[in-house]
Amino acid sequence: MILRDQLGNEYSGATPAGVEHFEHGLRLLQCYVGDPVAVSDAAIAAAPDMVMAQVLRTWLLLLSTEAPALGVARDALEKVAGLPANSRERGHLVAIRQLVEGHWNEAARTLEDVTIAHPHDALALLVGHQLDFFTGQSRMLRDRIARALPQWSERLPGYHSLLGMHAFGLEECGEYVRAEAAGRRAVELEPRDGWAQHAVAHVFEMTGRKRDGLRWMRANPDLWSRDSFFAVHNWWHTAIFHLDLGEAGAALDLYDSSIYGRRSKLVLEMIDAAALLWRLELRGLDAGDRWQALADDWEPHARSGNYAFNDVHAALAFLRAGRSASFKAILDAQTEAMARNDDNARFTREVGRPVTLALHAFDRGQWAEATEGLRRVRNGAAIFGGSHAQRDLLDLTLLAAARRGGDARLATALEAERLAARPGSPWTLRVAAAA
């Protein structure tokens, strides 16, 4: 008997309980809440031969971008080898293998083909969207979802997720009015959708509407933060709004509570912590011994060399904590990464390594070297992932290096550039006025 989910997708080796658990886990993932890994385990227990149960669990772990997930994914591929699988399911397995082998862009392309053939495969759409994010593919963040949207409607479960993803893609492509409308509608349909909440926050960030951003995030934070594994990043956005309004104390309070108060060991959350502390120090605030605690938690990842974006943020912590040996471990891991034949070799060679060296120069007060290093890579930095808002750390550091190094002409040009892009940003206005 062929079993299907509510969207019409067929599942090989499934049982009714397996499909039910799978759909539950997918719903949690679409909102970024709960424990979808545990639910995927329940799906595997209920249907040991259900390929997509293993696929869901494997994607959940791989999306962490942490090196240990690669071994788990290899084991999962061995477990499903020989099990019956339809063409859609085989597409997922091919993409998993490609990502495990370090071919991020190939995996994204494979899932692109899966969703062209099966536009109701919500998991493939979500994972593909995340891979577009990790590889800085702004256009595909928008267009991967736009292709599928005509086949969806509000009556289908998970429609909010598509709207939220499309909103983020629109925002990354600079279509801010449409992005805000789509993101707001997604949150209306599902108030716990953390990704849609964050897409609207990005609109406010990129348009300089910081007070609107705070109103959006502070209106009902329990909805998007309760039991959410995306809460830290959304609190990070809230802190960035405070910081741009000159409320550094409020930003630091959020760091000490909602962002890093419980000292998460998850790489994606440590990225937010490092990025916020660095921004605070660029504004003249001393982060104190917070860097030491954060560096302690980055230590197990110093030699991963798995994803250049992660390495750069680990380097921030090691530099500010004075961990020269750990910083050298990052450089050694980058050297090994650049020698491999995979996508991260390019991410590291073209962006990750030069940014790391520029940050090292900045930390030592070598302003001219830091300025030149960041100018050389910033226009192409999207390939190593993150959002425009996250990569803004490079622009902020470049501006600070130019000012501290006495390059007034470059600093003035950068300030004018920033004012044109974000005319409503209070911090940009203050900097421009002071200059």
ROMAR-860879 format. One record per residue: z, x, y of N, C-alpha, C in turn. Coordinates in steps of 0.2 Angstrom, whole numbers, plus 5000, padded with zeros to 4 digits. Atoms other than C-alpha are relative to their C-alpha. Layout:
<nodes>
ZXYZXYZXY
...
</nodes>
This chain:
<nodes>
500050044994500050005000500050045006
500149964994499550075017500549975005
499550034995500950055030499850035007
500249994993500650045049500649995004
499550024995501750055064499849955005
500250054996501749935078499450015004
500649984997500350025086499350004996
500550005005499250015071499850074997
500149945003499350195066500250004992
499950005007499250225047500550064998
499649945002500550335038500050014992
500049985008500350425021500750014998
499449985003501750435009500649965003
499450034997502850315019500349954996
499650065003504150185015500149965007
499950034994504550045027500650035004
499449974996506250125031499850075003
500249934997505350295034499649985007
500450024994504150205047500549985005
499550034995505650115055500350065003
499749944997506550285057499550045005
500549974996504950365064500049975006
500150034993504650235077500750005004
499349994996506550245082500050075003
500049934997506450435084499550015005
500550004995504850415094500249975006
499750034994505650295106500550045003
499549964996507050405109499750065003
500449944997505850555112499749975006
500450034994504850445124500549995006
499550014995506450415134500450075002
499649945000507150595131500849985000
499350025001508750515125500250014993
499850015007509850515110499950074996
500149955004509650625095499449994995
500650025004507850605089499950054994
500049965006508050755077500349974994
499650045006509350665067499749944998
500350065002508350515067499450024995
500549975004506850615060500250024993
499749985006507950685047500149944995
499950065004508350505042499349974997
500650025002506550465041499750044994
500249965006506250615029500449984994
499650025006507650555018499849944997
500350065003506950385017499350004997
500649995002505250445014499850074999
500149925001505150625007499350025000
500749985000503250615005499649985007
500350034994502950545023499950065004
500249944996501950685032500349995007
499850014993502350615049500750005002
499349994999504150615047500250085001
500049934999504050805045499750025006
500449984994502850815059500449995006
499550024994504050725071500550055001
499549964999505450835067499850075002
500349934999504350995068499850005008
500250004993503650945085500650005005
499350014996505450905092500350075001
499749935000505951085087499650055004
500549954997504351175093500049995008
500050024993504451085110500650045004
499549964997506051185113499850075003
500349934999504951345115500550064998
499549945003506351445106499750034994
500349965005505751575094500349984993
499850025007506851515079499749944998
500350065002505951355079499350014996
500749985003504351445073500150014992
499849995007505251485056500149934997
499950075002505751305054499349964999
500750035001503951245057499650034994
500449975006503251365044500349974994
499750035006504451295031499849935000
500250075000503951115036499350004998
500650005002502151165034499950014992
500049995008502451225016500349944997
499750065003503451065012499549954999
500550055000501950955016499450024997
500649985004500651065008499949964994
500250035006499750964995500249925000
499950074999500450795001499449965003
500550044997499250655005500149995007
500050004993498750655023499349975002
500650034997497450555033499850055006
500349964995496350635046500450015006
499650004995497550595060500650054999
499449965002499050675051499850074999
500349935000497950825047499950045006
500049974993497650855065500650025003
499449974997499450865069500250064996
499849945003499750985055499650075002
500449954997498251095061500350035007
499749984993499051095079500650034999
499349965001500751145072499950074998
500249945002499951285063499850055006
500249964995499051345078500550025005
499549984995500551335089500550064997
499649955003501551435076499750075000
500449945000500251565076499950035007
500049984993500451575095499449985004
500650024996498851485100500149935003
499750064997499551365112499449955003
500650034997497851315120499649964994
500350035006497051285103500449944997
499650065002498451165098499949955004
500150064995498251065114499449974999
500750025001496451055111499949964993
500150045006496650995093500449935001
499750074998497850855099499649965004
500450034996496650815112499549964996
500550035004495350775098500449944996
499650065004496750675088500049945005
499950064996497050565103499349975003
500750034999495150545107499949954994
500250045006494950475089500649944999
499550055001496650385089500549995007
499650014993497250335107500649975000
499350035001498750245100500550054997
499649955003499450405093500550025005
499549994995500950405105500350075000
499749945001501650565097499550065002
500549954998500050665099499950005008
500050004993499950605117500550045004
499449974997501650665121500050074999
500049935001501550825113499550045003
500649974996499850865120500250015007
499850004993500550825137500550065001
499649954999501950945135499750074999
500349935000500851085129499550015006
500449994994499751055144500550035006
499549984996501351075154500250084999
499849935002501851235145499450055002
500549954999500151315148499749995007
500250014993499951255166499349965001
500750045000498451135163500149945004
499950054996498651025178499549944999
500550065001497050925175500149974994
499950035006497350895157500749965000
499450045000499150835161499849935002
500250064998498250695170499549974996
500650035004496650665160500149994993
499850025007497350675143500249934999
499750065000498350525147499549945002
500450044997497050445158499449974995
500450025005495850435143500249954995
499750055005497050335132500249945004
499750064997497650215145499649945000
500450065001496250095144500149964994
499950035007496750065126500749974999
499350025000498550025131500149945005
499850054995499449885140500749994999
499350015000501149835144500349974994
499750035006501349735129500150044994
500049955005501249885118500750045001
499349964999502949975114499850085002
500149934998503050145123499550015006
500450004995501850095137500350045006
499649964994503150165150499950074999
500149935001502950335142499350025003
500749984997501050345146500049995007
500050004993501350285163500450065003
499649954997502650415166499750074999
500449945001501550555159499550005005
500650004995500050495169500350025007
499749994993501250495185500150085001
499849934999501750675182499350045000
500649974999499950725179499649995006
500350024993499350635195500450055005
499649964995500750725204499850085000
500249935000500250895198499350025002
500749994997498450865203500049985008
500050024993499050815221499949935002
500150074999498750625219500749975001
499350024999500450585226500149935000
499950074999500250405231499949964993
500150035006499550355214500650024995
499549975004500850465205500749965001
499450034998502350385214500049924997
500150075002501650205210500150004992
499950005008501450245191500750024998
499449985002503050335190500649945001
499550054999504050195198499949944995
500250055005503150065187500350014993
499749985006503650165172500849994999
499350015000505450165177500249935000
499850085000505449975180499949984993
500150025007504749955162500650024996
499549975004506050075155500450045004
499649974996507450125166500350074998
499749945003508050265154499450054999
500549955001506350355154500150065005
499849944996506950525160499350045003
500649974998505150595161499749965006
500250044994504550455173500450015006
499649994995506050475183499950075004
500249944997505650655185499450015003
500750004997503850625189500049985007
499950034993504350525205500450055004
499649954997505650665209499550065002
500549954998504150785209499649985006
500450024994503150685221500450015006
499649994994504650685233500150085002
499949934999504850875231499350035003
500749974997502950915234499849975007
500250024993502850805249500550015005
499549984995504450865257500449945002
499550064999505350695256500650014997
499449985003506950765252500649955000
499550055000508050625257499849944996
500350065005506950495248500250024993
499949985007507150605233500750004998
499350015002509050605234500249934999
499950075001509050415236499749984993
500350025006507950405221500450024994
499649975006509050515210500749985000
499350025000510650455216500149925000
500050085000510250265215500449984994
499750025006510850245197499950064995
500149955004511050415189500249994993
499850015006511850345174499549984995
500650025004510250265168499650064998
500549945003509250435167500450054998
499649955003510750545163500449994994
499650025006511750455150499750024994
500349985007511450535133499350025000
500749985000509850615139500050075000
500149935001509250785134499650035005
500449984994508250785150500450005006
499650014995509750755161500150075005
499949934996509950945166499550015005
500649994995508250955173499949955006
500050054994508350795183500650025005
499549984995510050855190499850065004
500349954997509151015194499649985006
500450034994507850915205500549985005
499550024995509350835213500350055004
499749944997510151005217499550035005
500549974996508451065224499949965007
500050044994508450915236500550025005
499449984996510150955242499950075004
500149944998509751135244499550005006
500550004995508151105255500349965006
499750044994509250985266500650055003
499549964998510451135269500749994997
499450025003511751065258500150044994
499949955006512051225247500649984996
499350015003513851175243499949944995
500150055005513251015235499550024994
500549975005511851105225500550044995
499649955004513151235219500549954996
499650055004514351085214499649974994
500450035006512951015203499950054995
500049955005512751185195500650004996
499449995003514551195191500249944996
499950065004514551015184499549984995
500550035004513050935178499450044997
500549965002511851075177500250064995
499849955004512851215169500850004998
499350015001514651155168500250014992
499949995007514551145149499750064997
500349945003513551305147499649994994
500550015005512151245137499750064998
500349955003511351365125499249994999
500750025001509651275126499650045005
500449964995508351385134499749965006
500350044995507551245144500549995005
499450014995509251215152500250065003
499849944997509651395155499450025005
500549994995507951405164500249975007
499850044994508551275176500650045004
499549974997510151365179499850075003
500249944997509351535182499649995007
500550024994508051455194500549985006
499650034995509451365204500450065003
499649954997510551515206499650055004
500449964996509151625212499849975006
500150044993508651495225500650005004
499350004996510451485231500150075003
499949934997510451675233499550015005
500549994995508851675242500249975007
499850044994509651555255500650045002
499549964997511051685257500749984997
499450025004512351605245500250054994
499849955006513351725233500249964994
499950035006513251655216500650024996
499449975003514751765211499950024992
500049985007515151785192499649954996
500450055004514051635187499550044997
500649965003512651765184500350034993
499849975006513751845171500149954994
499950065005514151685161499349984997
500750025002512251645161499750054997
500349945004511751815156500250014993
499750005007512951805141499649954996
500350055005512051645135499250024999
500749985001510251725138500050064995
500049945005510751875127499649994994
500450015006510151805111499350005000
500750014999508451775118499650065003
500349944997508151945126499450034997
500549975003507052005113499549954996
500450055004506151845108499250025002
500749994998504451875118499649954997
500450065003503951705112499649965006
500350044995503551625129500150045007
499949964994503251725146500449965005
499750044994503951585157500850014998
499349995002505651595147500250075002
499849934999505651785148500250025008
499949994993505551785167500649975003
499350024998507051675169500650034997
499549965003508051775157500150065004
500049944995507551925168500449995006
499650014994508351845183500750004999
499350005001509951825175500350074998
499949935002509952005168500050045006
500149964994509452075185500749995004
499450014995510851985195500650014996
499449995004512152015181500150084999
500049935001511752205181499950024993
500149985007511252205163499450044999
500649955000510052355163499750004993
500349995007509952365144499749934998
500450075002509552175142499450005004
500750014996508252185156499550054996
500549965004507452335146499849974994
500250045006507452225131499549955001
500550054998506452095140499450045001
500649964999505252235145499750024994
500249985007505152295127499749944997
500350065003504852115121499349985003
500750014996503452095134499550054997
500549955003502652255128499749984993
500250025007502652195110499649935001
500350064999502052025116499350015002
500749984998500552095125499550034995
500449975005499952185110499849954994
500350055005499752025100499449975002
500650034999498251925098500149925001
499950075000498851755104500149995008
500050024993499051655120500550035005
499449974996500751725125499850075002
500249944998499951895126499750005007
500350014993498851835141500549975005
499550034996500351735148500450065003
499649944998501351895148499650055004
500349954997500052015153499849985007
500350024993499251915168500649985005
499550034995500851835175500750034998
499349995002502551865165500250075002
499849934999502552055166500050025007
500049994993501952075184500649975004
499550034996503151945190500750034998
499349975002504652025180500150065004
500049934997504252195188500149985008
499950014992504152115206500749975001
499450024999505752025203500550065000
499649945000506552195198500050045007
500149964994505852275214500449965005
499650044995506552125224500850014999
499349995001508252145216500350075003
499849934998508252335221499950015007
500249994993507752295239499450035001
500649974999506052365237499549955002
500350064997505252235248499250004999
500849995000503452305249499849994993
500250005006503352325231500049934997
499950065002504052155227499449955003
500550044997502852075240499350014997
500649985003501352165233499949974993
500050035007501752115215499949935000
500150075000501951935219499449975003
500650024997500451915230499450014995
500549985005499451995216499949944995
500050055006499851855203500149935002
499850074999500451695212499449955000
500550055000498751615214499849984993
500250015007498451625195500649994996
499450005004500251595190500149944995
500050065003499951425183499950014992
500249995007499351495166500650014996
499449995004501151545161500549945000
499650065001501751365162500549985006
499550034995503051265172499649955005
500350044995502651145186499950035007
500149974993502151175204500750015003
499449994997503951145209500450064997
499749945003504651275196499750065002
500349944998503351405201500150015007
499949984993503851385219500550055001
499649955000505151505215499750075002
500449944998503751645216499950005008
500250004993503251585233500650015005
499449994996505051575240500250075000
499849935001505351745233499550055004
500549964996503751815241500249995008
499850014993504251735258500650045002
499449964998505951815257499950075000
500249935000505251985252499650025007
500449984994504051985267500450005006
499650004995505351935279500550065000
499549945000506652065273499750065000
500349945000505352195272499750015007
500349994993504852165290499349995001
500750024999503152105287499949935003
500050064997503151975300499449965000
500650035000501351935300499949964994
500050035006501351895282500549944999
499550055000502951795283499849945004
500250054995502251695298499549964996
500650045003500651655288500349964994
499750045005501651605273500449945002
499750054997502751495283499549945002
500550054998501251405291499749974994
500250035006500551385274500449954997
499650045003502051305267500149945005
499950054995502251195283499449954999
500650055001500451125280500149974993
499950035006500851095262500549954999
499450045001502551015264500249985007
499950004993502550955282500749965002
499450044999504150845280500650044997
499449965003505250985271500550025006
499549974995506851015282500150075000
499949925000507051195276499450035003
500649974997505251235280500049995007
500050014993505451165297500550045004
499549954997507051265300499750075000
500249935001506251425294499450015006
500649994995504651395305500350005007
499750004994505751355320500350075002
499749944999506751505318499650065001
500549954999505251615316499750005007
</nodes>
